[in-house]
Amino acid sequence: MNVLHIIPSVASVRGGTSQAVIEIVGALRSQGIDAEIATTNDNGKDLLDVPLYKLTDQLAEYRNIPIRFFPRFSPNINAIREFAFSRSLTTWLWQHINEYDLVHVHAIFSYASTVAMAIARIQKVPYINTPHGLLCKWSLQQSKLRKQIYLNVIERSNLLHSQSLHFTTQQEQEEFNLLKLNISSFILPLGVQIPTLIPDAQSQLHELLQIPDLCPILLFMSRIHPKKGLEYLIESLGKLKEYNFALVIAGSGEPDYVQQIQDLLVTHSFSDRAHLVGFVEGEIKNLYLQGSDLFTLTSHSENFGIAAIEALAAGMPVLITDGVAIAPMVKEQAIGYVTKLEINAIVTALENFFQNFDNDLFSRLKTQQIIAENYSWQSISAQLVTIYQAIVNEFIALA
């Protein structure tokens, strides 16, 4: 089976979704599916330094995945640049989309995703869409009027003609159902790589950051973005300065907003305990995940929560808000704290963690086993292959 994945960007600055798509395609290829990606060279304000598609039909190897990169239109106007328009991607899709058995489109409200669904619909190629939270209540409230117009005028028809929508959690599906679009859908979580254990990771991290051995390390690892509710975490910790702790903020964001976060740390008088380490990946990312004591994500909304799952895969307990869609699983499996997005509720959860820090309430080994059993890419990709085949067979039967 030949499957084409379409996503506006695979750049790390675009967050966990881009990484997840790369891992989905890698896992599918291990299952014998001829899967590849078509995308733009978007890299936020910049462009990825990658070989662009030319007439030779060149496939680039990017993180060991076959990808066709097309140039993004990049004027000095943020809204247009963010839309990731690409004329050459459009041309290529018109010429080649019917060579694939199935098109799997990721995201909406972006040129690459929209045009891929429209062309697949016109050329009668079956396609599915994974919205990655963009049809959830919180997301639809951001730039509300613009999204309502875009959804009703353009994206509604694309979605209605899709063979199915892929949601990663029941919560995401339930929020979509409020739109009453009556589209077939299925729920399948994203997977995660279980990391290789780093010996003495906690000691190594304390040494790297010059943090005393008995001081618990709280880790925020995600985009530094207003959606992530980092202000709530900082204000809550500001009320608990009598406890010993260090806060690591690993991620990147818009410079003005990052400066706001730094100012907030000063306002709440614990900037000396905070370590802003920027975007991390690879072995150093694993060290932060395995060496920290509590992962924190006080987010307004997460359709899945890739970063939290990565932390759990490393064996670390999490403190997340109920807007993170894996919250029911965390609560049911007792592998972390789930709280409302309210300062007092977050303070209570943090205080519980600090008071029980020496009691080792959460077993790292048990946490890793739970994630490995339910979220391994091998299991997830095998299920996705079965779904693909059923969709393609049904499409052929109805053609």
C-alpha positions as CSV (number, residue, x, y, z in Angstrom):
1,M,0.0,0.0,0.0
2,N,1.3,3.5,-0.9
3,V,0.3,6.1,1.6
4,L,1.2,9.8,1.3
5,H,1.2,11.9,4.4
6,I,0.7,15.7,4.1
7,I,1.7,18.1,6.8
8,P,2.5,21.9,6.5
9,S,5.8,21.5,8.4
10,V,8.0,18.9,10.0
11,A,10.2,21.5,11.8
12,S,10.8,20.9,15.5
13,V,9.7,24.5,16.2
14,R,6.2,23.5,15.3
15,G,5.9,21.3,18.3
16,G,5.1,17.6,19.0
17,T,2.8,17.2,16.0
18,S,5.6,17.4,13.5
19,Q,7.7,14.9,15.4
20,A,4.7,12.6,15.7
21,V,4.1,12.5,12.0
22,I,7.7,11.6,11.3
23,E,7.4,8.8,13.9
24,I,4.1,7.6,12.4
25,V,5.6,7.3,9.0
26,G,8.7,5.5,10.4
27,A,6.5,3.0,12.2
28,L,4.3,2.4,9.2
29,R,7.3,1.7,7.0
30,S,8.4,-0.9,9.6
31,Q,5.0,-2.6,9.0
32,G,5.7,-2.8,5.3
33,I,3.7,0.2,4.2
34,D,5.3,2.4,1.5
35,A,4.7,5.6,3.4
36,E,6.3,9.0,2.7
37,I,5.7,12.7,3.5
38,A,5.2,15.8,1.4
39,T,5.6,19.1,3.2
40,T,7.2,22.5,2.9
41,N,10.5,23.8,4.2
42,D,8.8,25.8,6.8
43,N,10.8,26.4,10.0
44,G,8.8,29.1,11.8
45,K,10.3,32.5,10.8
46,D,13.1,30.7,9.0
47,L,13.4,27.9,6.5
48,L,14.7,24.4,6.9
49,D,18.1,23.7,5.3
50,V,16.9,20.7,3.3
51,P,17.1,19.7,-0.4
52,L,14.0,20.9,-2.2
53,Y,12.0,18.9,-4.7
54,K,13.1,19.4,-8.2
55,L,12.1,17.9,-11.6
56,T,14.2,14.8,-10.7
57,D,11.4,13.9,-8.2
58,Q,14.0,13.9,-5.4
59,L,13.0,12.3,-2.1
60,A,15.1,13.6,0.8
61,E,16.1,11.5,3.8
62,Y,15.1,13.5,6.8
63,R,15.5,11.8,10.2
64,N,15.6,8.6,8.2
65,I,12.2,9.2,6.7
66,P,11.6,9.8,2.9
67,I,10.2,13.3,2.5
68,R,9.6,15.7,-0.4
69,F,10.2,19.3,0.6
70,F,8.6,22.1,-1.3
71,P,9.5,25.8,-1.0
72,R,7.2,27.8,1.3
73,F,6.2,31.3,0.2
74,S,7.9,33.5,2.7
75,P,7.0,37.2,2.6
76,N,7.7,39.4,5.6
77,I,4.1,39.2,6.7
78,N,3.7,36.7,9.6
79,A,0.1,35.6,8.8
80,I,0.8,34.8,5.2
81,R,4.1,33.1,6.1
82,E,2.4,31.0,8.7
83,F,-0.2,29.8,6.1
84,A,2.7,28.0,4.4
85,F,1.6,28.5,0.8
86,S,3.6,26.5,-1.8
87,R,2.9,26.7,-5.5
88,S,5.2,23.8,-6.4
89,L,3.6,21.6,-3.8
90,T,0.2,22.3,-5.4
91,T,1.6,21.4,-8.9
92,W,3.2,18.2,-7.6
93,L,0.0,17.1,-5.9
94,W,-2.1,17.7,-9.0
95,Q,0.3,15.5,-11.0
96,H,1.0,12.7,-8.5
97,I,-1.7,12.4,-5.9
98,N,-3.5,9.7,-7.8
99,E,-0.4,7.4,-7.6
100,Y,-1.2,6.8,-3.9
101,D,-3.7,4.3,-2.5
102,L,-4.5,6.7,0.4
103,V,-3.6,10.2,1.5
104,H,-3.3,11.0,5.2
105,V,-3.6,14.7,5.8
106,H,-2.4,16.2,9.1
107,A,-3.8,19.5,10.4
108,I,-6.3,21.9,9.0
109,F,-6.4,25.7,8.5
110,S,-3.1,25.6,6.6
111,Y,-2.5,25.7,2.9
112,A,-0.8,22.4,2.5
113,S,-3.5,20.5,4.3
114,T,-6.4,22.3,2.6
115,V,-5.1,22.0,-0.9
116,A,-4.2,18.3,-0.4
117,M,-7.7,17.5,0.7
118,A,-9.3,19.5,-2.1
119,I,-7.1,17.9,-4.8
120,A,-7.7,14.4,-3.4
121,R,-11.4,15.1,-3.4
122,I,-11.4,16.3,-7.0
123,Q,-9.3,13.5,-8.3
124,K,-11.3,10.9,-6.3
125,V,-8.4,9.6,-4.2
126,P,-9.4,8.4,-0.7
127,Y,-8.1,10.6,2.2
128,I,-8.4,10.9,5.9
129,N,-7.5,13.8,8.2
130,T,-5.9,14.0,11.6
131,P,-6.7,17.5,12.9
132,H,-4.3,17.3,15.9
133,G,-6.6,19.3,18.2
134,L,-7.4,22.1,15.7
135,L,-11.1,21.2,15.9
136,C,-11.2,21.3,19.7
137,K,-13.0,24.1,21.6
138,W,-10.0,26.0,22.8
139,S,-8.3,26.1,19.4
140,L,-11.5,27.2,17.6
141,Q,-11.8,30.1,20.1
142,Q,-8.4,31.5,19.0
143,S,-8.9,33.8,16.0
144,K,-12.5,32.7,16.2
145,L,-14.0,34.7,13.3
146,R,-11.3,33.9,10.9
147,K,-11.5,30.1,11.7
148,Q,-15.3,30.1,11.5
149,I,-15.2,31.6,8.0
150,Y,-12.4,29.3,6.9
151,L,-14.2,26.2,8.3
152,N,-17.6,27.1,6.8
153,V,-16.4,28.3,3.4
154,I,-13.5,25.9,2.7
155,E,-12.7,23.2,5.2
156,R,-16.2,21.9,5.9
157,S,-16.5,20.4,2.4
158,N,-13.0,18.9,2.6
159,L,-13.8,17.3,5.9
160,L,-17.2,16.0,4.8
161,H,-15.7,14.3,1.8
162,S,-12.9,12.6,3.8
163,Q,-13.3,8.9,4.4
164,S,-12.7,9.3,8.1
165,L,-11.2,11.6,10.8
166,H,-8.6,10.4,13.1
167,F,-8.7,11.6,16.7
168,T,-6.1,10.6,19.3
169,T,-8.4,10.7,22.4
170,Q,-12.1,10.4,23.2
171,Q,-12.1,13.9,24.5
172,E,-10.9,15.3,21.2
173,Q,-13.7,13.3,19.4
174,E,-16.3,14.5,21.8
175,E,-15.3,18.1,21.3
176,F,-15.4,17.7,17.5
177,N,-18.9,16.2,17.8
178,L,-20.2,19.5,19.1
179,L,-19.8,20.8,15.6
180,K,-22.4,18.3,14.4
181,L,-20.7,17.6,11.1
182,N,-21.6,13.9,11.2
183,I,-18.3,12.5,9.8
184,S,-17.0,9.0,10.3
185,S,-14.1,9.0,12.8
186,F,-11.9,6.7,14.8
187,I,-9.8,7.0,17.9
188,L,-6.2,5.9,17.9
189,P,-3.6,7.4,20.2
190,L,-0.2,8.5,19.1
191,G,2.7,6.3,20.0
192,V,6.0,7.0,21.8
193,Q,9.5,5.8,21.8
194,I,10.5,4.1,25.1
195,P,14.0,5.6,25.7
196,T,17.1,3.7,26.6
197,L,17.8,4.1,30.3
198,I,20.6,6.5,31.2
199,P,22.5,5.3,34.2
200,D,22.4,7.8,37.1
201,A,20.4,10.3,35.1
202,Q,19.2,12.2,38.1
203,S,22.7,12.6,39.4
204,Q,23.9,13.7,36.0
205,L,21.2,16.3,35.6
206,H,21.8,17.7,39.1
207,E,25.5,18.0,38.2
208,L,24.8,19.6,34.8
209,L,22.6,22.3,36.3
210,Q,24.4,22.7,39.6
211,I,21.4,21.8,41.6
212,P,21.8,20.2,45.1
213,D,21.2,16.5,45.1
214,L,18.1,16.5,47.3
215,C,16.3,19.3,45.4
216,P,13.4,18.0,43.3
217,I,13.5,19.1,39.7
218,L,10.2,20.1,38.0
219,L,10.3,20.0,34.2
220,F,8.3,22.0,31.7
221,M,9.2,20.7,28.2
222,S,7.1,22.1,25.4
223,R,6.7,25.1,23.2
224,I,6.7,28.3,25.2
225,H,3.3,29.5,24.1
226,P,0.3,31.0,25.9
227,K,-1.7,27.8,25.2
228,K,0.6,25.9,27.6
229,G,-0.5,27.8,30.7
230,L,3.1,28.3,31.9
231,E,1.9,31.4,33.8
232,Y,-0.3,29.3,36.0
233,L,2.6,27.0,36.9
234,I,4.9,29.9,37.7
235,E,2.3,31.8,39.8
236,S,1.5,28.5,41.7
237,L,5.2,27.8,42.4
238,G,5.5,31.4,43.6
239,K,3.2,30.6,46.5
240,L,5.3,27.6,47.5
241,K,8.7,29.1,47.8
242,E,9.1,27.6,51.3
243,Y,9.7,24.2,49.6
244,N,12.9,23.2,48.0
245,F,12.7,22.9,44.2
246,A,14.2,23.8,40.9
247,L,12.2,24.5,37.7
248,V,13.6,23.6,34.2
249,I,11.9,25.2,31.2
250,A,12.9,23.4,28.1
251,G,11.5,24.8,24.9
252,S,11.5,27.7,22.5
253,G,8.9,30.4,21.6
254,E,8.4,33.9,20.4
255,P,11.1,36.2,21.9
256,D,8.5,38.6,23.3
257,Y,6.6,35.9,25.1
258,V,9.7,34.2,26.4
259,Q,10.7,37.6,27.9
260,Q,7.3,37.8,29.6
261,I,7.9,34.4,31.2
262,Q,11.3,35.5,32.4
263,D,9.8,38.7,33.8
264,L,7.1,36.6,35.6
265,L,9.8,34.4,37.2
266,V,11.3,37.7,38.6
267,T,7.9,38.9,39.7
268,H,7.3,35.7,41.7
269,S,10.8,35.9,43.2
270,F,12.3,32.5,42.1
271,S,14.2,33.3,39.0
272,D,17.3,32.0,40.8
273,R,15.7,28.5,40.9
274,A,14.6,28.5,37.2
275,H,16.7,27.2,34.3
276,L,15.6,28.2,30.8
277,V,17.6,25.8,28.7
278,G,15.9,26.4,25.3
279,F,14.9,23.7,22.8
280,V,16.4,20.3,23.5
281,E,16.5,17.1,21.6
282,G,18.4,13.8,21.4
283,E,20.4,12.6,24.3
284,I,20.2,15.8,26.3
285,K,16.4,15.7,26.0
286,N,16.4,12.1,27.3
287,L,18.6,13.3,30.2
288,Y,16.1,16.0,31.2
289,L,13.2,13.5,30.9
290,Q,14.9,10.8,33.0
291,G,16.7,13.1,35.4
292,S,13.8,15.3,36.5
293,D,11.3,14.4,39.2
294,L,8.0,15.8,38.0
295,F,6.8,16.8,34.5
296,T,4.5,19.7,34.5
297,L,2.0,20.8,31.8
298,T,-0.7,23.2,33.1
299,S,-2.1,23.6,29.6
300,H,-5.4,25.2,28.5
301,S,-5.9,22.4,25.9
302,E,-4.0,19.5,24.5
303,N,-5.8,17.1,22.1
304,F,-3.3,14.4,23.2
305,G,-0.2,15.6,25.2
306,I,2.8,14.2,23.4
307,A,5.3,15.8,25.7
308,A,3.5,14.3,28.8
309,I,3.5,10.8,27.2
310,E,7.2,11.2,26.5
311,A,7.8,12.0,30.2
312,L,5.7,9.0,31.3
313,A,7.7,6.8,28.9
314,A,10.8,7.9,30.7
315,G,9.1,6.8,34.0
316,M,8.5,10.3,35.3
317,P,5.2,11.2,37.0
318,V,3.3,14.1,35.5
319,L,1.3,17.0,36.8
320,I,-1.2,18.0,34.1
321,T,-4.5,19.9,33.9
322,D,-7.8,18.3,32.8
323,G,-7.5,20.1,29.5
324,V,-4.8,17.6,28.5
325,A,-6.7,14.8,26.9
326,I,-4.7,12.0,28.4
327,A,-5.7,13.2,31.9
328,P,-8.3,10.4,32.3
329,M,-5.6,7.7,31.6
330,V,-3.2,9.4,34.1
331,K,-5.8,9.4,36.7
332,E,-7.0,5.9,36.1
333,Q,-3.5,4.4,36.1
334,A,-2.4,6.6,39.1
335,I,0.8,7.7,37.4
336,G,0.6,11.4,38.2
337,Y,-1.5,14.4,39.3
338,V,-4.5,15.8,37.4
339,T,-5.8,19.2,38.3
340,K,-8.0,22.0,37.1
341,L,-6.5,25.0,35.4
342,E,-6.8,27.1,38.6
343,I,-4.1,28.5,40.8
344,N,-5.4,27.0,44.0
345,A,-5.9,23.6,42.5
346,I,-2.4,23.5,41.0
347,V,-0.9,24.7,44.3
348,T,-2.6,21.9,46.1
349,A,-1.3,19.3,43.7
350,L,2.3,20.7,43.8
351,E,2.1,20.8,47.6
352,N,1.1,17.1,47.6
353,F,4.1,16.3,45.5
354,F,6.6,18.2,47.6
355,Q,5.2,16.7,50.9
356,N,5.5,13.2,49.5
357,F,8.7,13.6,47.5
358,D,10.7,11.3,49.8
359,N,7.9,8.6,49.8
360,D,8.4,7.6,46.1
361,L,4.6,7.4,45.4
362,F,5.1,6.7,41.7
363,S,7.1,3.7,40.5
364,R,9.1,4.7,37.4
365,L,9.3,1.1,36.2
366,K,5.5,0.6,36.5
367,T,4.9,3.9,34.7
368,Q,7.2,2.8,31.8
369,Q,5.5,-0.6,31.6
370,I,2.0,1.0,31.4
371,I,3.1,3.3,28.5
372,A,5.0,0.6,26.7
373,E,1.9,-1.7,26.8
374,N,-0.5,0.9,25.5
375,Y,1.5,3.4,23.4
376,S,4.2,1.6,21.6
377,W,4.6,2.6,18.0
378,Q,4.6,-1.0,16.9
379,S,1.1,-1.6,18.3
380,I,-0.2,1.8,17.2
381,S,1.1,1.5,13.6
382,A,-0.3,-2.1,13.3
383,Q,-3.7,-0.9,14.2
384,L,-3.4,2.0,11.8
385,V,-2.5,-0.3,8.9
386,T,-5.7,-2.3,9.6
387,I,-7.7,0.9,9.5
388,Y,-6.0,2.1,6.3
389,Q,-6.8,-1.2,4.6
390,A,-10.5,-1.1,5.6
391,I,-10.8,2.4,4.4
392,V,-9.2,1.7,1.0
393,N,-11.3,-1.5,0.6
394,E,-14.5,0.3,1.3
395,F,-13.6,3.2,-1.0
396,I,-12.9,0.7,-3.9
397,A,-16.2,-1.1,-3.2
398,L,-18.2,2.1,-3.4
399,A,-16.4,3.4,-6.4
